[in-house]
Amino acid sequence: MAFPDTGNPRKEASLIDEINRLRSILRDQCRENNLYDIIRTEAFSLASSSFKPPRWITKRNSKKTKGIPTLFLSDWHWGEIVNPEEISNLNEYNVDIAKKRAKHCFMEFERIFFEESTKDWDGLVILLGGDMVSGDIHEELAITNEDPVLECVLECSKSIAAGIELLSKRIENIIVFGVVGNHGRSTKKPRFKQRANTNYDWMIYSLIERYFESNDSIEFNIPKSSDCYYRIYDTKYLLTHGDQLGGKSTDPILGAMTSISQGDKKRRQRQEIEGNPYDVLVCGHWHQLGMLPKRIINGSLKGTDEYSYGHAFIPEKPQQASWITEPEKGITSSHVIICE
C-alpha cells in the first residue's frame, strides 16, 4: 500500500498539495455548522454515518474470549525540536528521532503482545489521544519547529498508518478511537465549537482512516466531541486529551494529579446524568505516565523538553501506555512501551 511509503517524492508532493487543499476548505467553510460532515464527505470522501461498535469489542465469545490489548498513542509533538544542550543532555528530539521512536513503539508493542504472548486476542484497540503534531500555537514553537505543520501532518500520518498496517498482519480485528489535543488546533485560541474538525490531529486521523477505508477489519470512531466514550466487554472508558480537565499548576508532583482528579470528577458527574457512566478515564496531555485503576495518563513520544526541564518536572523517558482488558475482570495487566 502506497501511503506509508516515504521514498516517492512525487507522491509526497501530491499529498502535500491535497493537505493544502484541505486546509483551504477548513478556512473557507469555518462558519458552516455542519463543517464536520462537509469535510468528511467532500474532502476525505468518508461516510458520516453514526458509529456502531463491532460485536467483538463488546461481547465475550463464550469460552474462547482471551482479552483485548489497547495501545495508547498521544503527545507525539511531531516537528518539535528539543535541543539537548538546553536540558543538560537529558534528551534530544527532532523529526528523524520521532520517526525512529514511532517505529520502535509499534514494534515493541508487537513484541510484547504478539511474540512474547501466546494468547489469541479477540481484537486490538488503538487510541489516538491528540497533540500528534507540535503545531504553532506558541511563538517559540512557530520559530523553532523543524518543519511546517502540514508536512508534519503528512509524515506523522504515514508513521501511524505504517504502524497500524504492521499490527494488522498480526490480528484481524482492529478499532481506532481518536480525540484531538490542544497543540494541533488551527485557531489562535482554544475553542469548544468545532473543536475537532479545526484541528490538525483530526486531519491526521482522517487521512489514516481513508487509507484503510477498503480494509473491513479496521474500523474508526473519531467523534465530533472532545471526549470519546467506548466500551471493551463490560469495562467502560472515557478518552479525552486532558487539556480541558482544568488547572495550570506547575507543581512537579501535585499539579497534574490535582487537575486530572478535578476534571475526572466533573466528567463522571456529567456522564452519570447522560446515562453513560464510565469506569476508567484515559487521557494524555500531561506527559507523566500513570497507570492507575481508574485513571490512565499517557506519557509522550517526545520525552523531556525545555518546558518540563525549566519547571523541574521529573524527567521521563519517551513512553506510551498499553494494557489488557478482560471480561468481568477489567484491566488485568499494563505494559509501558519504551519508545527508544
KENU-683006 format. One record per residue (C-alpha): residue number from 1; x, y, z. Coordinates in steps of 0.02 Angstrom, whole numbers, plus 50000, padded with zeros to 5 digits. Layout:
@k->NUM, c1->X, c2->Y, c3->Z
...
REM end
This chain:
@k->1, c1->50000, c2->50000, c3->50000
@k->2, c1->50068, c2->50168, c3->49948
@k->3, c1->50031, c2->50289, c3->50088
@k->4, c1->50168, c2->50244, c3->50215
@k->5, c1->50300, c2->50240, c3->50076
@k->6, c1->50420, c2->50385, c3->50104
@k->7, c1->50526, c2->50351, c3->49951
@k->8, c1->50419, c2->50431, c3->49814
@k->9, c1->50441, c2->50621, c3->49806
@k->10, c1->50303, c2->50640, c3->49676
@k->11, c1->50176, c2->50552, c3->49785
@k->12, c1->50230, c2->50653, c3->49936
@k->13, c1->50212, c2->50816, c3->49839
@k->14, c1->50038, c2->50761, c3->49784
@k->15, c1->49988, c2->50725, c3->49964
@k->16, c1->50055, c2->50894, c3->50022
@k->17, c1->49952, c2->50980, c3->49887
@k->18, c1->49800, c2->50885, c3->49947
@k->19, c1->49829, c2->50936, c3->50127
@k->20, c1->49843, c2->51117, c3->50071
@k->21, c1->49676, c2->51096, c3->49985
@k->22, c1->49600, c2->51026, c3->50144
@k->23, c1->49665, c2->51174, c3->50244
@k->24, c1->49586, c2->51291, c3->50117
@k->25, c1->49418, c2->51204, c3->50142
@k->26, c1->49437, c2->51220, c3->50330
@k->27, c1->49468, c2->51406, c3->50312
@k->28, c1->49334, c2->51444, c3->50183
@k->29, c1->49195, c2->51346, c3->50269
@k->30, c1->49238, c2->51377, c3->50451
@k->31, c1->49068, c2->51458, c3->50482
@k->32, c1->48968, c2->51310, c3->50423
@k->33, c1->48875, c2->51222, c3->50564
@k->34, c1->48894, c2->51055, c3->50476
@k->35, c1->49079, c2->51077, c3->50439
@k->36, c1->49123, c2->50906, c3->50511
@k->37, c1->49012, c2->50815, c3->50387
@k->38, c1->49063, c2->50928, c3->50243
@k->39, c1->49247, c2->50892, c3->50267
@k->40, c1->49222, c2->50705, c3->50289
@k->41, c1->49117, c2->50688, c3->50132
@k->42, c1->49191, c2->50819, c3->50014
@k->43, c1->49374, c2->50820, c3->50065
@k->44, c1->49406, c2->50644, c3->50128
@k->45, c1->49263, c2->50550, c3->50042
@k->46, c1->49220, c2->50468, c3->50207
@k->47, c1->49046, c2->50421, c3->50262
@k->48, c1->48963, c2->50518, c3->50402
@k->49, c1->48857, c2->50376, c3->50469
@k->50, c1->48841, c2->50352, c3->50656
@k->51, c1->48965, c2->50234, c3->50738
@k->52, c1->48910, c2->50060, c3->50789
@k->53, c1->49037, c2->49961, c3->50891
@k->54, c1->49083, c2->49791, c3->50818
@k->55, c1->49021, c2->49641, c3->50913
@k->56, c1->49194, c2->49577, c3->50957
@k->57, c1->49234, c2->49729, c3->51066
@k->58, c1->49077, c2->49722, c3->51174
@k->59, c1->49027, c2->49538, c3->51179
@k->60, c1->49129, c2->49397, c3->51252
@k->61, c1->49144, c2->49248, c3->51137
@k->62, c1->49096, c2->49114, c3->51264
@k->63, c1->49248, c2->49015, c3->51322
@k->64, c1->49357, c2->49075, c3->51179
@k->65, c1->49374, c2->49251, c3->51247
@k->66, c1->49557, c2->49295, c3->51276
@k->67, c1->49554, c2->49482, c3->51307
@k->68, c1->49587, c2->49639, c3->51206
@k->69, c1->49750, c2->49739, c3->51212
@k->70, c1->49750, c2->49929, c3->51198
@k->71, c1->49890, c2->50037, c3->51129
@k->72, c1->49877, c2->50220, c3->51180
@k->73, c1->49966, c2->50343, c3->51064
@k->74, c1->49970, c2->50528, c3->51111
@k->75, c1->50081, c2->50680, c3->51129
@k->76, c1->50200, c2->50644, c3->50987
@k->77, c1->50228, c2->50831, c3->50953
@k->78, c1->50291, c2->50792, c3->50779
@k->79, c1->50400, c2->50931, c3->50711
@k->80, c1->50462, c2->50999, c3->50877
@k->81, c1->50648, c2->51012, c3->50910
@k->82, c1->50716, c2->50978, c3->51083
@k->83, c1->50894, c2->51043, c3->51098
@k->84, c1->50994, c2->50929, c3->51215
@k->85, c1->51111, c2->51072, c3->51264
@k->86, c1->50964, c2->51167, c3->51340
@k->87, c1->50913, c2->51023, c3->51454
@k->88, c1->51079, c2->50955, c3->51518
@k->89, c1->51082, c2->50824, c3->51379
@k->90, c1->50937, c2->50729, c3->51456
@k->91, c1->50850, c2->50709, c3->51289
@k->92, c1->50851, c2->50755, c3->51105
@k->93, c1->50704, c2->50763, c3->50986
@k->94, c1->50676, c2->50804, c3->50803
@k->95, c1->50584, c2->50731, c3->50654
@k->96, c1->50710, c2->50593, c3->50621
@k->97, c1->50705, c2->50539, c3->50803
@k->98, c1->50515, c2->50546, c3->50801
@k->99, c1->50510, c2->50426, c3->50653
@k->100, c1->50627, c2->50304, c3->50741
@k->101, c1->50532, c2->50312, c3->50905
@k->102, c1->50363, c2->50291, c3->50820
@k->103, c1->50426, c2->50136, c3->50729
@k->104, c1->50503, c2->50067, c3->50888
@k->105, c1->50340, c2->50098, c3->50983
@k->106, c1->50239, c2->49989, c3->50864
@k->107, c1->50374, c2->49856, c3->50854
@k->108, c1->50391, c2->49847, c3->51044
@k->109, c1->50202, c2->49831, c3->51061
@k->110, c1->50206, c2->49693, c3->50932
@k->111, c1->50345, c2->49604, c3->51025
@k->112, c1->50256, c2->49609, c3->51194
@k->113, c1->50081, c2->49561, c3->51136
@k->114, c1->50111, c2->49452, c3->50984
@k->115, c1->50281, c2->49372, c3->51007
@k->116, c1->50305, c2->49351, c3->51194
@k->117, c1->50120, c2->49318, c3->51223
@k->118, c1->50039, c2->49160, c3->51154
@k->119, c1->49860, c2->49220, c3->51177
@k->120, c1->49740, c2->49230, c3->51031
@k->121, c1->49668, c2->49404, c3->51063
@k->122, c1->49487, c2->49446, c3->51019
@k->123, c1->49545, c2->49608, c3->50940
@k->124, c1->49651, c2->49763, c3->50963
@k->125, c1->49606, c2->49941, c3->51017
@k->126, c1->49716, c2->50087, c3->50964
@k->127, c1->49687, c2->50256, c3->51048
@k->128, c1->49744, c2->50418, c3->50968
@k->129, c1->49746, c2->50546, c3->51108
@k->130, c1->49795, c2->50709, c3->51022
@k->131, c1->49945, c2->50826, c3->51014
@k->132, c1->50015, c2->50719, c3->50875
@k->133, c1->50098, c2->50874, c3->50799
@k->134, c1->50190, c2->51015, c3->50885
@k->135, c1->50088, c2->51149, c3->50798
@k->136, c1->50120, c2->51334, c3->50804
@k->137, c1->50006, c2->51387, c3->50946
@k->138, c1->50153, c2->51468, c3->51038
@k->139, c1->50275, c2->51592, c3->50963
@k->140, c1->50427, c2->51492, c3->51018
@k->141, c1->50361, c2->51336, c3->50931
@k->142, c1->50322, c2->51429, c3->50770
@k->143, c1->50502, c2->51491, c3->50768
@k->144, c1->50592, c2->51331, c3->50819
@k->145, c1->50488, c2->51190, c3->50742
@k->146, c1->50587, c2->51090, c3->50615
@k->147, c1->50451, c2->51077, c3->50481
@k->148, c1->50290, c2->51171, c3->50436
@k->149, c1->50136, c2->51096, c3->50516
@k->150, c1->50065, c2->51023, c3->50354
@k->151, c1->50224, c2->50925, c3->50320
@k->152, c1->50212, c2->50861, c3->50499
@k->153, c1->50032, c2->50807, c3->50466
@k->154, c1->50090, c2->50706, c3->50316
@k->155, c1->50240, c2->50623, c3->50398
@k->156, c1->50151, c2->50585, c3->50561
@k->157, c1->50004, c2->50509, c3->50465
@k->158, c1->50124, c2->50397, c3->50370
@k->159, c1->50208, c2->50333, c3->50529
@k->160, c1->50043, c2->50292, c3->50614
@k->161, c1->49972, c2->50209, c3->50458
@k->162, c1->50130, c2->50104, c3->50439
@k->163, c1->50117, c2->50050, c3->50621
@k->164, c1->49933, c2->50002, c3->50607
@k->165, c1->49972, c2->49906, c3->50448
@k->166, c1->50110, c2->49813, c3->50540
@k->167, c1->49991, c2->49761, c3->50678
@k->168, c1->49852, c2->49717, c3->50554
@k->169, c1->49963, c2->49575, c3->50493
@k->170, c1->49958, c2->49503, c3->50669
@k->171, c1->49773, c2->49521, c3->50710
@k->172, c1->49613, c2->49535, c3->50610
@k->173, c1->49502, c2->49647, c3->50716
@k->174, c1->49565, c2->49824, c3->50749
@k->175, c1->49468, c2->49978, c3->50804
@k->176, c1->49540, c2->50153, c3->50818
@k->177, c1->49467, c2->50288, c3->50931
@k->178, c1->49532, c2->50466, c3->50923
@k->179, c1->49515, c2->50636, c3->51006
@k->180, c1->49608, c2->50796, c3->50965
@k->181, c1->49729, c2->50891, c3->51076
@k->182, c1->49769, c2->51074, c3->51102
@k->183, c1->49934, c2->51085, c3->51006
@k->184, c1->49852, c2->51034, c3->50842
@k->185, c1->49723, c2->51171, c3->50838
@k->186, c1->49720, c2->51283, c3->50685
@k->187, c1->49642, c2->51427, c3->50781
@k->188, c1->49735, c2->51558, c3->50882
@k->189, c1->49639, c2->51522, c3->51042
@k->190, c1->49567, c2->51359, c3->51109
@k->191, c1->49387, c2->51334, c3->51056
@k->192, c1->49240, c2->51224, c3->51104
@k->193, c1->49134, c2->51242, c3->50946
@k->194, c1->49202, c2->51138, c3->50801
@k->195, c1->49350, c2->51089, c3->50909
@k->196, c1->49382, c2->50926, c3->50817
@k->197, c1->49375, c2->50971, c3->50634
@k->198, c1->49476, c2->51132, c3->50650
@k->199, c1->49620, c2->51032, c3->50722
@k->200, c1->49768, c2->50955, c3->50630
@k->201, c1->49754, c2->50798, c3->50738
@k->202, c1->49583, c2->50768, c3->50659
@k->203, c1->49660, c2->50790, c3->50486
@k->204, c1->49791, c2->50658, c3->50529
@k->205, c1->49657, c2->50537, c3->50589
@k->206, c1->49551, c2->50566, c3->50434
@k->207, c1->49698, c2->50534, c3->50317
@k->208, c1->49734, c2->50371, c3->50408
@k->209, c1->49550, c2->50320, c3->50406
@k->210, c1->49540, c2->50350, c3->50219
@k->211, c1->49699, c2->50249, c3->50192
@k->212, c1->49618, c2->50098, c3->50275
@k->213, c1->49444, c2->50130, c3->50204
@k->214, c1->49444, c2->49972, c3->50098
@k->215, c1->49502, c2->49863, c3->50244
@k->216, c1->49344, c2->49798, c3->50329
@k->217, c1->49442, c2->49728, c3->50477
@k->218, c1->49499, c2->49903, c3->50534
@k->219, c1->49366, c2->50022, c3->50599
@k->220, c1->49375, c2->50203, c3->50657
@k->221, c1->49275, c2->50309, c3->50778
@k->222, c1->49333, c2->50491, c3->50776
@k->223, c1->49191, c2->50585, c3->50861
@k->224, c1->49144, c2->50768, c3->50842
@k->225, c1->49157, c2->50793, c3->51029
@k->226, c1->49312, c2->50822, c3->51135
@k->227, c1->49281, c2->50660, c3->51232
@k->228, c1->49258, c2->50484, c3->51164
@k->229, c1->49154, c2->50358, c3->51262
@k->230, c1->49180, c2->50174, c3->51221
@k->231, c1->49167, c2->50002, c3->51299
@k->232, c1->49277, c2->49848, c3->51296
@k->233, c1->49174, c2->49699, c3->51353
@k->234, c1->49092, c2->49764, c3->51512
@k->235, c1->49225, c2->49896, c3->51555
@k->236, c1->49178, c2->50074, c3->51507
@k->237, c1->49309, c2->50202, c3->51458
@k->238, c1->49311, c2->50390, c3->51426
@k->239, c1->49453, c2->50453, c3->51315
@k->240, c1->49497, c2->50637, c3->51321
@k->241, c1->49655, c2->50732, c3->51279
@k->242, c1->49672, c2->50808, c3->51452
@k->243, c1->49693, c2->50994, c3->51420
@k->244, c1->49511, c2->51026, c3->51468
@k->245, c1->49524, c2->50939, c3->51636
@k->246, c1->49569, c2->51104, c3->51717
@k->247, c1->49711, c2->51178, c3->51816
@k->248, c1->49875, c2->51259, c3->51764
@k->249, c1->49985, c2->51216, c3->51912
@k->250, c1->50169, c2->51186, c3->51876
@k->251, c1->50196, c2->51088, c3->52036
@k->252, c1->50303, c2->50940, c3->51977
@k->253, c1->50209, c2->50816, c3->52087
@k->254, c1->50036, c2->50879, c3->52130
@k->255, c1->49996, c2->50990, c3->51980
@k->256, c1->49940, c2->50858, c3->51856
@k->257, c1->49858, c2->50742, c3->51983
@k->258, c1->49752, c2->50882, c3->52058
@k->259, c1->49692, c2->50941, c3->51887
@k->260, c1->49657, c2->50766, c3->51824
@k->261, c1->49563, c2->50721, c3->51983
@k->262, c1->49453, c2->50876, c3->51973
@k->263, c1->49418, c2->50854, c3->51788
@k->264, c1->49382, c2->50669, c3->51810
@k->265, c1->49257, c2->50705, c3->51948
@k->266, c1->49161, c2->50830, c3->51840
@k->267, c1->49159, c2->50712, c3->51690
@k->268, c1->49096, c2->50567, c3->51794
@k->269, c1->48952, c2->50677, c3->51854
@k->270, c1->48912, c2->50730, c3->51676
@k->271, c1->48918, c2->50552, c3->51610
@k->272, c1->48807, c2->50490, c3->51751
@k->273, c1->48675, c2->50618, c3->51703
@k->274, c1->48692, c2->50569, c3->51520
@k->275, c1->48667, c2->50387, c3->51564
@k->276, c1->48841, c2->50337, c3->51505
@k->277, c1->48946, c2->50315, c3->51663
@k->278, c1->49124, c2->50257, c3->51641
@k->279, c1->49247, c2->50154, c3->51742
@k->280, c1->49414, c2->50219, c3->51679
@k->281, c1->49468, c2->50393, c3->51622
@k->282, c1->49603, c2->50390, c3->51487
@k->283, c1->49698, c2->50550, c3->51447
@k->284, c1->49861, c2->50618, c3->51380
@k->285, c1->49923, c2->50799, c3->51383
@k->286, c1->50021, c2->50791, c3->51546
@k->287, c1->50170, c2->50689, c3->51484
@k->288, c1->50176, c2->50597, c3->51651
@k->289, c1->50134, c2->50414, c3->51625
@k->290, c1->50025, c2->50340, c3->51761
@k->291, c1->49930, c2->50175, c3->51760
@k->292, c1->49801, c2->50189, c3->51898
@k->293, c1->49648, c2->50078, c3->51924
@k->294, c1->49525, c2->50215, c3->51874
@k->295, c1->49638, c2->50334, c3->51776
@k->296, c1->49766, c2->50306, c3->51640
@k->297, c1->49879, c2->50453, c3->51598
@k->298, c1->49992, c2->50434, c3->51447
@k->299, c1->50173, c2->50481, c3->51426
@k->300, c1->50241, c2->50560, c3->51267
@k->301, c1->50347, c2->50514, c3->51117
@k->302, c1->50445, c2->50675, c3->51140
@k->303, c1->50509, c2->50646, c3->51316
@k->304, c1->50588, c2->50781, c3->51424
@k->305, c1->50590, c2->50954, c3->51342
@k->306, c1->50639, c2->51132, c3->51385
@k->307, c1->50469, c2->51167, c3->51465
@k->308, c1->50471, c2->51018, c3->51583
@k->309, c1->50655, c2->51045, c3->51623
@k->310, c1->50627, c2->51229, c3->51663
@k->311, c1->50485, c2->51184, c3->51783
@k->312, c1->50592, c2->51047, c3->51863
@k->313, c1->50470, c2->50908, c3->51818
@k->314, c1->50536, c2->50733, c3->51845
@k->315, c1->50620, c2->50680, c3->51681
@k->316, c1->50525, c2->50544, c3->51588
@k->317, c1->50580, c2->50428, c3->51450
@k->318, c1->50486, c2->50429, c3->51285
@k->319, c1->50349, c2->50305, c3->51327
@k->320, c1->50169, c2->50258, c3->51289
@k->321, c1->50040, c2->50160, c3->51386
@k->322, c1->49964, c2->49991, c3->51343
@k->323, c1->49855, c2->49869, c3->51438
@k->324, c1->49740, c2->49718, c3->51427
@k->325, c1->49553, c2->49718, c3->51460
@k->326, c1->49464, c2->49556, c3->51501
@k->327, c1->49279, c2->49515, c3->51528
@k->328, c1->49216, c2->49540, c3->51706
@k->329, c1->49394, c2->49574, c3->51766
@k->330, c1->49425, c2->49742, c3->51681
@k->331, c1->49608, c2->49791, c3->51663
@k->332, c1->49712, c2->49640, c3->51711
@k->333, c1->49887, c2->49699, c3->51663
@k->334, c1->49977, c2->49852, c3->51597
@k->335, c1->50136, c2->49872, c3->51497
@k->336, c1->50242, c2->50027, c3->51472
@k->337, c1->50302, c2->50041, c3->51292
@k->338, c1->50476, c2->50120, c3->51296
@k->339, c1->50497, c2->50205, c3->51128
@k->340, c1->50685, c2->50207, c3->51110
REM end
